[in-house]
């Protein structure tokens, strides 16, 4: 992949490690994707888009503590990152932290994303928040 191109390709080959990481993640090669994302971060250490993709990848391989930590790092840099609020909310909800999850769902819904996939996520967030709000408090 990209690292081999860089080692053995000609000097004009440039590798977009972010794109490579997304392609690898979509192919189910999660550990390889993380390597590419780490290389992308080396080139752009404050890129929250790369960090968000890393968090998604950590989630997919079951490393939820790392995913939570990474989503929090995204939000520390860019509190407006709706995708990080969304991903973090569902990880927290899965861990039984409903109050904190609800807060992140509200943040996500305050500035929802747009695009072809967005409506499905927005509706999911609304339904989940409604369910949390309807549960009796202890």
C-alpha positions in Angstrom: 0.0 0.0 0.0 1.1 3.6 0.6 4.1 2.8 2.8 5.5 0.5 0.1 4.9 3.1 -2.6 6.9 5.6 -0.5 9.7 3.1 0.0 9.9 1.7 -3.5 8.1 4.2 -5.7 9.6 7.1 -7.5 10.2 10.3 -5.6 7.2 12.0 -7.1 4.7 9.5 -5.6 2.9 11.1 -2.8 0.8 9.1 -0.4 -2.5 10.3 1.0 -2.5 8.3 4.2 -6.0 9.5 5.1 -7.5 8.2 1.9 -5.5 5.0 2.2 -6.8 4.6 5.8 -10.4 5.1 4.7 -10.0 2.6 1.9 -8.5 0.0 4.3 -11.2 0.6 6.9 -13.9 0.1 4.3 -12.2 -3.1 3.3 -12.3 -4.3 6.9 -8.5 -4.0 7.4 -8.8 -2.1 10.6 -5.3 -2.5 12.0 -3.8 -1.5 8.7 -6.2 1.5 8.6 -5.0 2.6 12.0 -1.4 2.6 10.8 -2.3 4.8 7.8 -4.3 7.2 10.0 -1.3 7.4 12.4 0.9 8.3 9.4 -1.7 10.9 8.3 -1.6 12.4 11.8 2.2 12.6 11.6 1.8 14.9 8.6 -1.1 16.9 10.1 -1.2 16.4 13.9 -4.2 18.6 14.6 -6.5 17.1 11.9 -9.7 16.2 13.6 -11.1 14.4 10.6 -8.2 11.9 10.9 -8.8 11.5 14.6 -12.5 10.9 14.0 -11.8 8.1 11.5 -9.4 6.6 14.1 -12.2 6.6 16.7 -14.5 4.9 14.2 -11.8 2.3 13.5 -11.2 1.7 17.2 -14.9 1.2 17.7 -15.1 -1.3 14.9 -12.3 -3.5 16.4 -13.8 -3.3 19.9 -11.3 -0.9 21.4 -14.0 1.3 23.0 -11.8 2.9 25.6 -9.4 4.1 22.9 -12.4 5.2 20.8 -13.8 7.3 23.6 -10.4 8.8 24.4 -10.0 9.7 20.7 -13.5 11.2 20.4 -12.8 13.3 23.5 -9.5 14.5 21.9 -11.5 15.6 18.8 -14.0 17.5 20.9 -11.2 19.2 22.9 -9.9 20.6 19.6 -13.2 21.1 17.8 -16.3 21.0 20.1 -18.5 21.6 17.0 -17.5 18.2 15.5 -20.9 16.6 15.3 -19.6 13.2 14.3 -17.5 13.0 17.4 -20.6 13.9 19.6 -22.6 11.2 17.8 -20.0 8.4 18.1 -19.1 9.3 21.7 -22.8 9.4 22.6 -23.4 5.8 21.5 -20.3 4.5 23.1 -21.3 6.1 26.4 -24.8 4.8 26.1 -23.5 1.3 25.5 -21.4 1.8 28.7 -24.6 2.8 30.7 -23.7 6.5 30.9 -27.1 7.8 29.7 -26.9 11.3 31.1 -23.6 12.0 29.4 -24.7 10.3 26.2 -27.9 12.4 26.1 -25.7 15.5 26.4 -23.7 14.5 23.4 -26.8 13.6 21.4 -28.2 17.1 22.1 -24.9 18.6 20.9 -25.0 16.5 17.8 -28.6 17.6 17.0 -27.8 21.3 17.6 -25.5 21.2 14.6 -26.3 18.1 12.6 -24.3 17.2 9.5 -25.7 17.4 6.1 -25.4 15.0 3.2 -26.9 11.8 1.9 -26.2 9.7 5.0 -26.9 12.4 7.5 -30.7 12.0 7.8 -30.4 8.4 8.9 -28.0 9.4 11.7 -30.1 12.4 12.7 -33.2 10.3 13.0 -31.4 7.7 15.0 -30.1 10.3 17.4 -33.6 11.8 17.9 -35.1 8.4 18.6 -32.4 7.5 21.0 -32.6 10.8 22.8 -36.4 10.4 23.1 -36.0 6.9 24.5 -33.5 8.2 27.1 -35.8 11.1 28.1 -38.8 8.8 28.5 -37.0 6.4 30.9 -37.8 7.0 34.5 -35.1 8.5 36.6 -33.9 6.7 39.6 
